[in-house]
């Protein structure tokens, strides 16, 4: 088996469903280990001068996903980033390939109850329509997250601090931080 080429990138991508704490984790690990962190949703918002909610309303999910892929492609020019990915990034097969080429995917696995507890403002999450819809969406995405993941961390019923230390330990053990 020929090892995949990372094209000089060594990014760590945090993937998972809404409310998994991907952005907070990337930001805190970035501060702790002096690495830059980015959020794919914020990159899309910056490049389009519109919020994710506005983009979903104006261009639909397909338009947003194209912008998301473009933002992800742009990370190929960077090195050693901690990347918080939008919950639906795995909906586009090309995104999974790009993440695999550029680094390591860490999947933060949770239950729908954990997700719903963390979602403070559903109006800023265009793919959240109702708790029932969110549960169906998580079940649809779970196999996509699992197939994209290089590492999976079960965060069910775990404090954020414990998740952060567990992820840091896993990444340090593998020489990724």
PAKE-113062 format. One line per field, with one value per residue: residue in three letters; x, y, z of N, C-alpha, C, CB in turn. Coordinates in steps of 0.02 Angstrom, whole numbers, plus 50000, padded with zeros to 5 digits. Last residue first. Glycine has a CB too. Layout:
N
resn [ala:...]
n_east [X:...]
n_north [Y:...]
n_up [Z:...]
ca_east [X:...]
ca_north [Y:...]
ca_up [Z:...]
c_east [X:...]
c_north [Y:...]
c_up [Z:...]
cb_east [X:...]
cb_north [Y:...]
cb_up [Z:...]
This chain:
177
resn [unk:unk:unk:unk:unk:unk:unk:unk:unk:unk:unk:unk:unk:unk:unk:unk:unk:unk:unk:unk:unk:unk:unk:unk:unk:unk:unk:unk:unk:unk:unk:unk:unk:unk:unk:unk:unk:unk:unk:unk:unk:unk:unk:unk:unk:unk:unk:unk:unk:unk:unk:unk:unk:unk:unk:unk:unk:unk:unk:unk:unk:unk:unk:unk:unk:unk:unk:unk:unk:unk:unk:unk:unk:unk:unk:unk:unk:unk:unk:unk:unk:unk:unk:unk:unk:unk:unk:unk:unk:unk:unk:unk:unk:unk:unk:unk:unk:unk:unk:unk:unk:unk:unk:unk:unk:unk:unk:unk:unk:unk:unk:unk:unk:unk:unk:unk:unk:unk:unk:unk:unk:unk:unk:unk:unk:unk:unk:unk:unk:unk:unk:unk:unk:unk:unk:unk:unk:unk:unk:unk:unk:unk:unk:unk:unk:unk:unk:unk:unk:unk:unk:unk:unk:unk:unk:unk:unk:unk:unk:unk:unk:unk:unk:unk:unk:unk:unk:unk:unk:unk:unk:unk:unk:unk:unk:unk:unk]
n_east [50057:50080:50130:50044:50036:49973:49844:49805:49815:49717:49603:49604:49594:49467:49383:49396:49338:49206:49156:49048:48939:49035:49144:49260:49355:49449:49556:49523:49364:49281:49194:49131:49062:48976:48900:48835:48741:48620:48613:48604:48480:48393:48415:48371:48235:48205:48234:48243:48340:48497:48566:48594:48614:48566:48454:48493:48600:48654:48684:48709:48600:48607:48723:48683:48578:48641:48810:48970:49139:49243:49375:49505:49610:49761:49804:49782:49714:49601:49541:49513:49421:49318:49283:49231:49106:49016:48982:49075:49031:48932:48990:49146:49296:49438:49603:49759:49896:50020:50016:49937:49886:49775:49669:49596:49510:49420:49359:49299:49209:49126:49069:48994:48906:48827:48761:48688:48602:48573:48599:48523:48520:48655:48704:48646:48709:48842:48848:48963:49081:49150:49261:49201:49126:49228:49294:49194:49186:49314:49423:49590:49737:49912:49985:50024:49959:49856:49795:49750:49664:49565:49524:49480:49376:49288:49254:49196:49087:48973:48872:48845:48970:49136:49313:49457:49611:49769:49896:50013:50070:50143:50055:50036:50001:49977:50081:50031:50042]
n_north [50857:50733:50620:50538:50594:50716:50671:50616:50732:50815:50737:50742:50879:50905:50823:50883:51008:50974:50815:50697:50637:50587:50589:50488:50520:50447:50482:50495:50498:50473:50377:50449:50547:50461:50401:50525:50585:50523:50551:50691:50704:50655:50751:50867:50839:50844:50977:51072:51127:51168:51224:51354:51425:51532:51488:51417:51446:51339:51177:51086:51000:50942:50861:50770:50709:50642:50606:50615:50623:50707:50654:50723:50696:50768:50826:50841:50729:50733:50849:50810:50704:50777:50861:50774:50739:50833:50813:50854:50977:51002:51070:51148:51121:51197:51156:51210:51203:51180:51295:51337:51303:51230:51310:51318:51209:51265:51361:51277:51209:51318:51350:51235:51244:51355:51299:51197:51265:51432:51564:51633:51549:51517:51648:51681:51585:51625:51798:51875:51893:51787:51769:51762:51644:51550:51563:51523:51387:51341:51421:51397:51428:51405:51357:51343:51256:51336:51394:51277:51225:51328:51319:51186:51189:51281:51213:51091:51056:50998:51072:50968:50837:50842:50869:50957:50926:50983:50988:50985:50980:50919:50829:50705:50556:50394:50252:50109:49941]
n_up [50868:50818:50879:50942:51068:51035:51007:51130:51212:51155:51181:51322:51348:51290:51365:51491:51462:51433:51501:51423:51359:51223:51144:51076:50941:50814:50679:50549:50471:50366:50414:50517:50444:50375:50477:50526:50442:50474:50609:50602:50539:50636:50735:50670:50660:50796:50832:50678:50596:50557:50456:50500:50642:50705:50770:50881:50998:51071:51081:51181:51185:51060:51077:51175:51106:51002:51052:50963:50919:50828:50732:50652:50517:50460:50297:50162:50116:50198:50150:50017:50039:50098:49992:49897:49955:50063:50193:50282:50325:50417:50525:50482:50573:50629:50621:50651:50535:50466:50330:50171:50052:50079:50106:49990:50002:50094:50014:49919:50001:50035:49913:49895:50003:49965:49856:49922:50007:49941:49925:50025:50137:50152:50173:50296:50377:50366:50313:50198:50126:50076:50156:50284:50274:50254:50376:50465:50429:50464:50569:50630:50724:50746:50901:51036:51119:51177:51065:51001:51094:51086:50948:50940:51039:50985:50866:50914:50992:50945:50887:50747:50727:50655:50651:50639:50568:50566:50438:50368:50199:50100:50040:50090:50006:50075:50041:49956:50000]
ca_east [50058:50044:50176:50055:50061:50043:49883:49805:49856:49788:49624:49606:49653:49527:49390:49418:49407:49248:49166:49115:48937:48971:49138:49192:49353:49382:49550:49586:49406:49331:49238:49171:49114:49022:48945:48881:48811:48643:48616:48661:48540:48398:48429:48442:48275:48193:48271:48207:48270:48458:48547:48543:48633:48629:48444:48479:48561:48624:48661:48760:48618:48552:48720:48741:48564:48599:48740:48923:49077:49216:49303:49486:49542:49729:49818:49815:49777:49646:49564:49557:49485:49350:49309:49295:49161:49049:48930:49081:49088:48914:48962:49073:49257:49371:49547:49706:49836:50012:50047:49955:49944:49833:49712:49642:49565:49461:49395:49350:49262:49161:49113:49046:48955:48870:48805:48737:48656:48555:48628:48535:48458:48606:48725:48629:48635:48822:48847:48895:49051:49088:49271:49248:49093:49176:49330:49217:49127:49295:49357:49541:49675:49856:49971:50050:50017:49898:49827:49794:49725:49601:49549:49534:49433:49318:49286:49254:49140:49026:48878:48831:48905:49084:49249:49409:49542:49725:49838:50006:50026:50178:50072:50002:50043:49951:50055:50069:50000]
ca_north [50924:50780:50669:50523:50525:50715:50703:50575:50673:50836:50750:50678:50843:50941:50812:50814:51004:51001:50887:50714:50647:50581:50644:50485:50532:50461:50471:50459:50504:50526:50359:50389:50566:50504:50359:50485:50606:50524:50481:50659:50728:50620:50680:50861:50845:50782:50922:51049:51147:51147:51154:51344:51359:51542:51533:51378:51487:51396:51226:51136:51036:50987:50914:50813:50745:50700:50588:50630:50584:50713:50655:50701:50712:50717:50816:50895:50748:50675:50846:50866:50692:50723:50889:50808:50690:50839:50801:50785:50975:50969:51004:51150:51114:51178:51178:51173:51234:51168:51239:51349:51349:51194:51291:51372:51207:51208:51382:51326:51172:51281:51399:51252:51189:51360:51357:51180:51226:51364:51518:51663:51580:51463:51610:51720:51586:51559:51745:51857:51950:51805:51773:51816:51708:51560:51576:51593:51430:51343:51390:51429:51392:51444:51343:51396:51230:51293:51436:51325:51188:51315:51382:51210:51143:51294:51279:51091:51095:50953:51072:51032:50867:50816:50859:50933:50945:50939:51015:50943:51006:50965:50891:50759:50615:50454:50302:50170:50000]
ca_up [50900:50776:50852:50872:51061:51056:50955:51070:51226:51156:51112:51287:51369:51267:51293:51481:51484:51381:51507:51447:51431:51257:51191:51101:51013:50839:50750:50564:50532:50357:50358:50533:50493:50338:50436:50568:50438:50404:50588:50635:50505:50571:50750:50690:50599:50758:50862:50737:50588:50615:50446:50449:50615:50670:50714:50821:50952:51106:51031:51166:51247:51075:51027:51187:51168:50986:51044:51017:50915:50895:50737:50718:50537:50502:50368:50197:50083:50204:50220:50031:50005:50135:50055:49883:49953:49997:50142:50256:50278:50354:50535:50489:50512:50649:50580:50684:50562:50538:50364:50241:50050:50053:50162:50006:49953:50114:50075:49897:49967:50087:49946:49847:50002:50024:49847:49870:50036:49957:49876:49959:50112:50143:50114:50236:50371:50341:50363:50218:50161:50041:50083:50267:50288:50202:50313:50467:50421:50393:50567:50586:50714:50720:50830:50994:51083:51219:51116:50967:51079:51148:50977:50897:51045:51050:50864:50869:51022:50970:50959:50780:50720:50699:50618:50688:50554:50605:50474:50427:50251:50145:50005:50125:50010:50043:50087:49950:50000]
c_east [50129:50041:50144:50102:50079:50074:49957:49850:49861:49834:49697:49629:49659:49590:49454:49428:49435:49322:49212:49121:49003:48978:49072:49186:49280:49386:49478:49586:49469:49383:49293:49218:49160:49079:48995:48926:48859:48718:48639:48667:48603:48462:48436:48460:48349:48234:48263:48248:48228:48387:48512:48523:48581:48655:48509:48468:48550:48578:48622:48737:48666:48567:48666:48739:48621:48584:48701:48854:49033:49146:49282:49410:49526:49660:49779:49830:49817:49714:49614:49585:49535:49418:49345:49326:49229:49109:48959:49028:49095:48970:48947:49046:49182:49328:49482:49641:49794:49952:50027:49989:49971:49895:49774:49689:49618:49521:49443:49391:49317:49220:49156:49096:49010:48924:48853:48786:48709:48615:48608:48555:48466:48542:48676:48647:48614:48747:48828:48899:48977:49054:49208:49255:49137:49142:49281:49255:49148:49233:49332:49476:49629:49795:49911:50045:50046:49963:49876:49832:49776:49666:49591:49566:49493:49380:49321:49291:49203:49083:48931:48839:48901:49021:49200:49341:49497:49655:49804:49950:50026:50135:50105:50019:50004:49998:50030:50040:50044]
c_north [50939:50850:50721:50574:50509:50646:50705:50605:50628:50776:50771:50687:50776:50903:50844:50798:50933:50994:50910:50790:50667:50590:50642:50539:50534:50467:50488:50440:50463:50526:50411:50371:50507:50527:50400:50440:50561:50538:50475:50586:50697:50640:50641:50788:50836:50782:50856:50994:51129:51173:51126:51271:51339:51477:51547:51423:51448:51436:51281:51190:51094:51029:50965:50873:50793:50741:50651:50601:50599:50683:50656:50710:50681:50741:50759:50882:50798:50691:50789:50863:50747:50708:50837:50837:50723:50792:50802:50768:50906:50962:50966:51079:51118:51178:51151:51200:51185:51204:51239:51287:51362:51237:51253:51356:51259:51202:51327:51349:51219:51242:51365:51302:51203:51306:51365:51238:51211:51326:51446:51612:51604:51491:51553:51682:51624:51557:51679:51802:51937:51867:51796:51825:51766:51628:51589:51611:51503:51387:51396:51389:51433:51399:51384:51379:51280:51272:51396:51369:51233:51276:51369:51273:51168:51251:51294:51157:51100:50991:51027:51024:50934:50858:50831:50930:50915:50967:50961:50970:50957:50994:50942:50827:50671:50512:50363:50222:50062]
c_up [50923:50805:50809:50839:50990:51049:50972:51016:51164:51166:51110:51215:51333:51286:51268:51407:51473:51400:51450:51451:51463:51333:51229:51155:51033:50915:50771:50637:50529:50414:50347:50476:50506:50383:50395:50525:50476:50401:50515:50613:50536:50534:50685:50703:50615:50694:50824:50769:50648:50608:50508:50437:50564:50639:50675:50760:50887:51060:51067:51118:51232:51138:51045:51140:51185:51049:51029:51003:50976:50893:50810:50724:50605:50522:50398:50270:50125:50172:50229:50102:50020:50105:50096:49947:49939:49996:50071:50204:50246:50305:50471:50491:50528:50587:50608:50653:50602:50569:50438:50270:50120:50049:50140:50064:49969:50067:50096:49957:49945:50058:50000:49877:49951:50021:49905:49857:49984:49984:49886:49906:50040:50113:50100:50172:50308:50330:50331:50270:50179:50071:50046:50192:50267:50212:50257:50403:50420:50382:50495:50589:50669:50713:50809:50919:51032:51185:51157:51016:51043:51137:51040:50926:51004:51060:50929:50870:50979:51003:50987:50856:50757:50692:50669:50654:50607:50596:50515:50471:50310:50200:50051:50095:50043:50054:50050:49998:50000]
cb_east [50008:49974:50229:49988:50008:50049:49857:49734:49826:49799:49579:49536:49652:49529:49328:49368:49413:49230:49196:49169:48914:48938:49145:49173:49390:49332:49601:49648:49365:49297:49197:49125:49082:48985:48904:48840:48818:48604:48547:48654:48543:48337:48372:48456:48262:48118:48248:48134:48240:48491:48608:48567:48639:48682:48415:48417:48596:48677:48616:48820:48650:48487:48706:48807:48553:48534:48712:48918:49092:49214:49272:49524:49491:49772:49802:49774:49762:49615:49504:49521:49475:49306:49252:49284:49147:49071:48874:49078:49153:48859:48900:49041:49272:49343:49555:49707:49794:50073:50124:49893:49923:49817:49672:49603:49539:49420:49346:49316:49234:49113:49070:49015:48919:48829:48763:48701:48629:48528:48702:48588:48437:48592:48796:48666:48603:48845:48798:48852:49057:49040:49293:49316:49075:49124:49375:49261:49076:49281:49307:49567:49641:49874:49957:50123:49997:49859:49774:49754:49710:49557:49490:49507:49413:49268:49234:49231:49159:49053:48814:48760:48851:49107:49256:49407:49520:49746:49788:50072:49954:50206:50011:50021:50068:49879:50108:50069:49953]
cb_north [50928:50755:50635:50523:50476:50739:50774:50566:50633:50889:50806:50644:50831:51011:50841:50765:51023:51073:50906:50684:50585:50514:50710:50414:50598:50404:50513:50503:50484:50594:50351:50330:50590:50565:50314:50442:50676:50577:50447:50663:50805:50636:50650:50904:50913:50775:50912:51023:51114:51172:51113:51373:51305:51569:51599:51334:51555:51441:51191:51102:50988:50948:50885:50774:50696:50678:50552:50705:50508:50788:50594:50741:50687:50700:50878:50956:50778:50613:50836:50933:50686:50659:50920:50864:50639:50912:50854:50736:50994:51006:51009:51190:51047:51227:51155:51182:51265:51190:51242:51369:51415:51167:51250:51434:51217:51143:51399:51388:51133:51233:51456:51282:51123:51353:51420:51162:51161:51329:51523:51716:51639:51428:51583:51788:51617:51503:51762:51835:52013:51747:51706:51802:51714:51503:51516:51605:51416:51272:51425:51434:51377:51476:51267:51411:51167:51232:51468:51368:51126:51277:51429:51223:51072:51281:51333:51075:51067:50910:51054:51056:50820:50815:50812:50978:50923:50935:51047:50939:51016:51020:50921:50759:50636:50471:50322:50197:50000]
cb_up [50960:50763:50814:50835:51086:51129:50943:51043:51284:51212:51080:51288:51445:51296:51254:51512:51559:51367:51576:51401:51463:51241:51155:51129:51032:50819:50791:50546:50591:50354:50294:50548:50559:50309:50390:50617:50464:50363:50596:50712:50509:50527:50793:50753:50564:50742:50934:50718:50526:50682:50429:50385:50672:50718:50738:50831:50937:51134:50977:51138:51298:51085:50958:51177:51226:50953:51107:51028:50910:50920:50701:50774:50485:50564:50405:50191:50015:50170:50267:50019:49929:50136:50096:49831:49899:49983:50148:50313:50314:50323:50574:50431:50477:50704:50508:50764:50506:50573:50358:50283:50018:49985:50212:50022:49882:50113:50132:49863:49907:50124:49976:49782:49984:50088:49839:49804:50065:49897:49876:49965:50158:50211:50123:50237:50433:50391:50421:50156:50119:50043:50056:50298:50362:50204:50295:50529:50477:50367:50617:50512:50782:50652:50818:51011:51047:51240:51162:50919:51035:51196:50994:50826:51023:51107:50849:50798:51088:50913:50988:50763:50746:50771:50557:50751:50483:50681:50424:50466:50224:50105:49973:50199:49941:50068:50139:49877:50060]
